[in-house]
Amino acid sequence: MNPEEKAREIYEQGFCVLPAVYNADECRRMIEIMDAHWRDRGSPPLENFGFNIHPMMPQTPDIAPFLDQPLVIETTRETLRDDVRLVHLGARMSDRQSAERIEWHNHYAWDAASIPRRERIERVLWGIYVDGSNAEAGPLIALPRQFIQPLHAPLGELSAAWPGEVEVSAPPGSVVIFDTALWHAARRGSKATMRHLWGCHVQGWNDDRTHPEDNLCDVPEIAEYKRTHPTLRSLVERV
């Protein structure tokens, strides 16, 4: 996979898929970390939105080493045209009790009127689909768009299908990188087991704008991981 080509996909359609970035053992470990946290919180039912871990870093610091992914970071650097800074980390766990469909939304949150004039994408999300994005696990639904296309109003009910939507297909362990100005939703999977999704928002080190979804990522609990994973340190510290 070529980071430049993948970044071009984000500019052309709002997202790209990096398939199977994590192997089966890594996926099992990520599931262990998330499931252990859920059990520590009393194994609450996963009704409606499901169970979320926000902010994730201080609550599940053992997830930190999995952010050290050169292909994901280089693709993001090509997209932002800047060094990569981690600004938000969170997770969602769901199952057959959860909502049939997560409503359409985007994460832009800045002045949408400026989008047609922008020269680059300013902030992206990494969606880490531990179980994959497919009908069985529960797919990501996206409305493709070019990066300077105006961010239009909703095309219908937020819980309904929209014209032009696509179901994003990705095997387990994949990362989907997408522009915060992308309308997206999700559908409940058909399998009875739990769905594990976690990820983050990132923007460039030279872009100091705040965002309402920012949360603390450089926490004392990850100090040892920063020593053993220098790339992780570069995400949370300007080094």
Secondary structure, DSSP 8 states (H G I E B T S, - for coil): --HHHHHHHHHHHSEEEETT-S-HHHHHHHHHHHHHHHHHTT-----BT-EEESS-TTT-GGGGGGG--HHHHHHHHHHHTS-EEEEEEEEEEE-TTB-SEEEEE----S-GGGGGG-SS--EEEEEEETT-BSTTT--EEE----TTS-----SS-TTS--TT-EEE-B-TTEEEEEETT--EEEE--SSSS-EEEEEEEEEETT-----TT------GGGHHHHHH-HHHHHHHS--
